[in-house]
Amino acid sequence: MAIQIDLATSQYGTGFNGAYFRIVTASITREIDDNFKVIIDCSGFATASPTADTHPVDFKRYNAPLATIEATAGDDFLSKCYTWVMAQDDMSGSTAV
């Protein structure tokens, strides 16, 4: 699973049509107050077929309460993370690929 979106601008200041984002990290951390949050890191590529040598054109980090991710539609934890990321303002108009 991945997310495709047209980026008006990237971390390099250049736009990329059809940028391909994939979750590279989705981890759960425990906060001091015993609440849990999910940290989701997404790398964006200018190609839908990145290899180990492909450098990302963009990077996004998201934080969400674990309960929010658990309540999101999806078959498993990772698919729930993808669904949640696609609902964020900066991913408006994205599609699952």
Backbone as a printed PyTorch tensor [residue, N CA C, xyz], in Angstrom:
tensor([[[  0.8460,  -1.1760,   0.0000],
         [  0.0000,   0.0000,   0.0000],
         [  0.8890,   1.2360,   0.0000]],

        [[  0.4040,   2.2700,  -0.6380],
         [  1.1030,   3.5500,  -0.6620],
         [  0.0770,   4.6390,  -0.9360]],

        [[  0.5520,   5.8790,  -0.9130],
         [ -0.2960,   7.0400,  -1.1380],
         [  0.2830,   7.8260,  -2.2990]],

        [[ -0.5740,   8.2290,  -3.2290],
         [ -0.1220,   9.0550,  -4.3430],
         [ -0.8190,  10.4080,  -4.2750]],

        [[ -0.0340,  11.4590,  -4.5060],
         [ -0.5600,  12.8180,  -4.4360],
         [  0.3040,  13.7330,  -5.3010]],

        [[ -0.3030,  14.7730,  -5.8360],
         [  0.4560,  15.8010,  -6.5500],
         [  0.9370,  16.8090,  -5.5140]],

        [[  2.2480,  16.9460,  -5.3840],
         [  2.8260,  17.9060,  -4.4430],
         [  3.0510,  19.2410,  -5.1220]],

        [[  2.5120,  20.3040,  -4.5610],
         [  2.7620,  21.6510,  -5.0900],
         [  4.2120,  22.0310,  -4.8230]],

        [[  4.7290,  21.5800,  -3.6950],
         [  6.1290,  21.8220,  -3.3440],
         [  6.6110,  20.6890,  -2.4570]],

        [[  7.9080,  20.4470,  -2.4610],
         [  8.5160,  19.3960,  -1.6530],
         [  9.5300,  20.0260,  -0.7080]],

        [[ 10.2370,  19.2050,   0.0120],
         [ 11.2680,  19.7250,   0.9130],
         [ 12.3850,  20.4230,   0.1360]],

        [[ 12.4550,  20.1970,  -1.1670],
         [ 13.4500,  20.8560,  -2.0070],
         [ 12.8990,  22.0800,  -2.7210]],

        [[ 11.6190,  22.4060,  -2.4630],
         [ 11.0110,  23.5710,  -3.0740],
         [ 10.4640,  23.3230,  -4.4700]],

        [[ 10.4690,  22.0930,  -4.9120],
         [  9.9900,  21.7220,  -6.2340],
         [  8.7390,  20.8680,  -6.1060]],

        [[  7.7820,  21.0560,  -6.9730],
         [  6.5920,  20.2270,  -6.9800],
         [  6.8300,  18.9130,  -7.7020]],

        [[  6.0350,  17.9150,  -7.3620],
         [  6.1130,  16.6140,  -8.0190],
         [  4.7020,  16.0910,  -8.2340]],

        [[  4.3150,  15.9190,  -9.4900],
         [  3.0210,  15.3080,  -9.7840],
         [  3.1360,  13.8060,  -9.5890]],

        [[  2.1360,  13.2270,  -8.9530],
         [  2.1320,  11.7820,  -8.7350],
         [  3.1720,  11.3160,  -7.7430]],

        [[  3.5180,  12.1640,  -6.7690],
         [  4.4860,  11.7370,  -5.7430],
         [  3.9340,  10.5110,  -5.0240]],

        [[  4.8180,   9.6140,  -4.6680],
         [  4.4770,   8.3110,  -4.1120],
         [  4.9890,   8.2680,  -2.6720]],

        [[  4.0710,   8.2550,  -1.7070],
         [  4.4510,   8.2150,  -0.2960],
         [  4.2120,   6.8310,   0.2750]],

        [[  5.1540,   6.3850,   1.0610],
         [  4.9530,   5.1350,   1.7940],
         [  5.3630,   5.3490,   3.2430]],

        [[  4.6920,   4.6380,   4.1190],
         [  5.0350,   4.7100,   5.5440],
         [  6.3140,   3.9180,   5.7490]],

        [[  7.3140,   4.5830,   6.3320],
         [  8.5800,   3.9120,   6.6050],
         [  8.7160,   3.5620,   8.0850]],

        [[  7.9580,   4.2460,   8.9390],
         [  7.9370,   3.9370,  10.3650],
         [  6.5460,   4.2340,  10.9110]],

        [[  6.0290,   3.3130,  11.6860],
         [  4.7930,   3.5270,  12.4350],
         [  5.0310,   2.9090,  13.8010]],

        [[  5.2510,   3.7540,  14.7920],
         [  5.6080,   3.2470,  16.1110],
         [  4.6860,   3.8150,  17.1800]],

        [[  4.5590,   3.0780,  18.2560],
         [  3.7290,   3.4840,  19.3810],
         [  4.6550,   3.8610,  20.5320]],

        [[  4.4160,   5.0450,  21.0920],
         [  5.2040,   5.4770,  22.2370],
         [  4.2780,   5.7210,  23.4290]],

        [[  4.8230,   5.5040,  24.6020],
         [  4.0720,   5.7290,  25.8320],
         [  4.5040,   7.0620,  26.4170]],

        [[  3.5360,   7.9090,  26.6530],
         [  3.7920,   9.2240,  27.2000],
         [  3.8710,   9.1520,  28.7260]],

        [[  4.3760,  10.2020,  29.3630],
         [  4.5030,  10.2690,  30.8140],
         [  3.1570,  10.0460,  31.4980]],

        [[  2.0820,  10.5730,  30.9180],
         [  0.7610,  10.4790,  31.5460],
         [  0.0390,   9.1720,  31.2060]],

        [[  0.7820,   8.1580,  30.7620],
         [  0.2470,   6.8370,  30.4140],
         [ -0.6640,   6.8440,  29.1980]],

        [[ -0.6370,   7.9010,  28.4230],
         [ -1.3240,   7.9000,  27.1380],
         [ -0.3490,   7.3750,  26.0900]],

        [[ -0.8860,   6.8030,  25.0420],
         [ -0.0620,   6.2700,  23.9740],
         [ -0.3050,   7.0680,  22.7090]],

        [[  0.7810,   7.3300,  21.9630],
         [  0.6310,   8.0080,  20.6850],
         [  1.3550,   7.2160,  19.6130]],

        [[  0.9250,   7.4350,  18.3920],
         [  1.5290,   6.7840,  17.2390],
         [  2.3110,   7.8340,  16.4720]],

        [[  3.5460,   7.5150,  16.1590],
         [  4.3910,   8.3700,  15.3250],
         [  4.4860,   7.6830,  13.9670]],

        [[  4.0920,   8.4180,  12.9270],
         [  4.0850,   7.8710,  11.5710],
         [  5.0080,   8.7120,  10.7020]],

        [[  6.0390,   8.0890,  10.1600],
         [  6.9640,   8.7500,   9.2370],
         [  6.6890,   8.2620,   7.8280]],

        [[  6.5450,   9.2070,   6.9100],
         [  6.2790,   8.8870,   5.5020],
         [  7.3690,   9.5020,   4.6260]],

        [[  7.9240,   8.6960,   3.7460],
         [  8.8690,   9.1950,   2.7460],
         [  8.1530,   9.2900,   1.4170]],

        [[  8.4030,  10.3930,   0.7080],
         [  7.8010,  10.6170,  -0.5940],
         [  8.8400,  10.4790,  -1.6910]],

        [[  8.4580,   9.8310,  -2.7610],
         [  9.3690,   9.5850,  -3.8690],
         [  8.7610,  10.1120,  -5.1700]],

        [[  9.6040,  10.4070,  -6.1400],
         [  9.1520,  10.8900,  -7.4440],
         [  8.7990,   9.7260,  -8.3640]],

        [[  8.9200,   8.5080,  -7.8760],
         [  8.6100,   7.3130,  -8.6540],
         [  7.7840,   6.3480,  -7.8100]],

        [[  6.9450,   5.5730,  -8.4610],
         [  6.1510,   4.5660,  -7.7570],
         [  6.9360,   3.2770,  -7.5360]],

        [[  8.1790,   3.2350,  -8.0170],
         [  9.0100,   2.0360,  -7.8660],
         [ 10.3550,   2.3750,  -7.2330]],

        [[ 10.3520,   2.9320,  -6.0010],
         [ 11.6350,   3.2800,  -5.3900],
         [ 12.4410,   2.0230,  -5.0510]],

        [[ 13.7420,   2.1600,  -5.1620],
         [ 14.6620,   1.0830,  -4.7830],
         [ 15.4680,   1.5560,  -3.5850]],

        [[ 16.3620,   0.7280,  -3.1160],
         [ 17.2030,   1.0910,  -1.9790],
         [ 18.0800,   2.3080,  -2.2890]],

        [[ 18.3190,   2.5740,  -3.5720],
         [ 19.1580,   3.7010,  -3.9810],
         [ 18.3640,   4.9600,  -4.3040]],

        [[ 17.0360,   4.9000,  -4.2250],
         [ 16.1920,   6.0450,  -4.5470],
         [ 16.1090,   6.9830,  -3.3510]],

        [[ 16.4050,   8.2480,  -3.5860],
         [ 16.3400,   9.2360,  -2.5130],
         [ 14.9450,   9.8530,  -2.4570]],

        [[ 14.4270,  10.0500,  -1.2420],
         [ 13.1070,  10.6770,  -1.1270],
         [ 13.1370,  12.1350,  -1.5680]],

        [[ 11.9950,  12.6070,  -2.0900],
         [ 11.8530,  14.0150,  -2.4520],
         [ 11.1110,  14.7890,  -1.3640]],

        [[ 10.5260,  14.0630,  -0.4060],
         [  9.8030,  14.7150,   0.6810],
         [  9.7090,  13.7610,   1.8630]],

        [[  9.4540,  14.3270,   3.0290],
         [  9.3120,  13.5500,   4.2660],
         [  8.2410,  14.2100,   5.1140]],

        [[  7.3850,  13.4060,   5.7060],
         [  6.3360,  13.9210,   6.5850],
         [  6.3010,  13.0800,   7.8550]],

        [[  6.1400,  13.7390,   8.9970],
         [  5.9840,  13.0500,  10.2810],
         [  4.6560,  13.4610,  10.8810]],

        [[  3.9180,  12.4630,  11.3220],
         [  2.6150,  12.6820,  11.9350],
         [  2.5960,  12.0690,  13.3260]],

        [[  1.7980,  12.6700,  14.2130],
         [  1.5640,  12.1450,  15.5530],
         [  0.0570,  12.0440,  15.7540]],

        [[ -0.3840,  10.9310,  16.2970],
         [ -1.8070,  10.7360,  16.5480],
         [ -1.9830,   9.9010,  17.8040]],

        [[ -3.0400,  10.1560,  18.5520],
         [ -3.3260,   9.2800,  19.6900],
         [ -3.5750,   7.8490,  19.2010]],

        [[ -3.0830,   6.8800,  19.9390],
         [ -3.2730,   5.4800,  19.5650],
         [ -4.7540,   5.1600,  19.4090]],

        [[ -5.5920,   5.6770,  20.2970],
         [ -7.0320,   5.4060,  20.2210],
         [ -7.6250,   5.9000,  18.9030]],

        [[ -7.1190,   7.0000,  18.3800],
         [ -7.5980,   7.5300,  17.1050],
         [ -7.2460,   6.5810,  15.9660]],

        [[ -6.0210,   6.0940,  15.9560],
         [ -5.6000,   5.1470,  14.9140],
         [ -6.4110,   3.8590,  15.0260]],

        [[ -6.5870,   3.3630,  16.2520],
         [ -7.3410,   2.1250,  16.4450],
         [ -8.7840,   2.2590,  15.9680]],

        [[ -9.3600,   3.4620,  16.0570],
         [-10.7490,   3.6900,  15.6560],
         [-10.8920,   3.9530,  14.1500]],

        [[ -9.7840,   4.0590,  13.4380],
         [ -9.8030,   4.3390,  12.0090],
         [-10.0800,   3.0510,  11.2330]],

        [[-10.7660,   3.1830,  10.1130],
         [-11.0800,   2.0200,   9.2800],
         [ -9.8090,   1.4060,   8.7090]],

        [[ -9.7690,   0.0860,   8.6820],
         [ -8.6380,  -0.6360,   8.1170],
         [ -8.5820,  -2.0470,   8.6430]],

        [[ -7.9020,  -2.9090,   7.8950],
         [ -7.8200,  -4.3230,   8.2700],
         [ -6.7880,  -4.5960,   9.3590]],

        [[ -5.7590,  -3.7680,   9.4380],
         [ -4.7060,  -3.9760,  10.4310],
         [ -4.0940,  -2.6170,  10.7990]],

        [[ -3.1440,  -2.6250,  11.7030],
         [ -2.5480,  -1.3850,  12.2060],
         [ -1.9890,  -0.5300,  11.0730]],

        [[ -1.2350,  -1.1210,  10.1560],
         [ -0.6070,  -0.3430,   9.0870],
         [ -1.6500,   0.2540,   8.1420]],

        [[ -2.6580,  -0.5090,   7.7760],
         [ -3.6820,   0.0390,   6.8800],
         [ -4.4630,   1.1480,   7.5670]],

        [[ -4.6730,   1.0510,   8.8770],
         [ -5.3190,   2.1240,   9.6340],
         [ -4.4510,   3.3870,   9.6060]],

        [[ -3.1370,   3.2080,   9.7180],
         [ -2.2220,   4.3560,   9.6520],
         [ -2.3070,   5.0330,   8.2840]],

        [[ -2.3210,   4.2430,   7.2110],
         [ -2.4420,   4.8160,   5.8670],
         [ -3.7490,   5.5890,   5.7190]],

        [[ -4.8400,   5.0090,   6.1820],
         [ -6.1410,   5.6750,   6.0800],
         [ -6.1270,   6.9870,   6.8410]],

        [[ -5.5620,   6.9850,   8.0340],
         [ -5.4980,   8.2030,   8.8550],
         [ -4.6320,   9.2610,   8.1720]],

        [[ -3.4710,   8.8870,   7.6590],
         [ -2.5780,   9.8410,   6.9900],
         [ -3.2890,  10.4780,   5.8000]],

        [[ -4.0080,   9.6930,   5.0190],
         [ -4.6910,  10.2300,   3.8420],
         [ -5.7730,  11.2420,   4.2100]],

        [[ -6.2430,  11.2110,   5.4450],
         [ -7.2800,  12.1400,   5.8990],
         [ -6.7020,  13.4580,   6.4230]],

        [[ -5.3840,  13.5880,   6.4800],
         [ -4.7690,  14.8050,   6.9910],
         [ -4.8140,  15.9080,   5.9320]],

        [[ -4.8470,  17.1560,   6.3980],
         [ -4.9820,  18.3060,   5.4910],
         [ -3.9300,  18.3230,   4.3830]],

        [[ -2.6750,  18.0210,   4.7200],
         [ -1.6200,  18.0920,   3.7110],
         [ -1.6480,  16.9090,   2.7350]],

        [[ -2.5470,  15.9520,   2.9490],
         [ -2.7100,  14.8300,   2.0460],
         [ -4.0570,  14.8600,   1.3370]],

        [[ -4.7410,  16.0050,   1.4200],
         [ -6.0410,  16.1490,   0.7680],
         [ -5.9010,  15.8970,  -0.7310]],

        [[ -6.7720,  15.0790,  -1.2700],
         [ -6.7120,  14.7460,  -2.6880],
         [ -5.8580,  13.5350,  -3.0030]],

        [[ -5.2840,  12.9100,  -1.9880],
         [ -4.4360,  11.7500,  -2.2220],
         [ -5.2840,  10.5140,  -2.4980]],

        [[ -4.6520,   9.5200,  -3.1130],
         [ -5.3190,   8.2550,  -3.3790],
         [ -4.4290,   7.1060,  -2.9070]],

        [[ -5.0720,   6.0090,  -2.5360],
         [ -4.3290,   4.8040,  -2.1620],
         [ -3.9240,   4.0750,  -3.4400]],

        [[ -2.6770,   3.6550,  -3.4880],
         [ -2.1780,   2.8910,  -4.6460],
         [ -1.4620,   1.6480,  -4.1740]]])
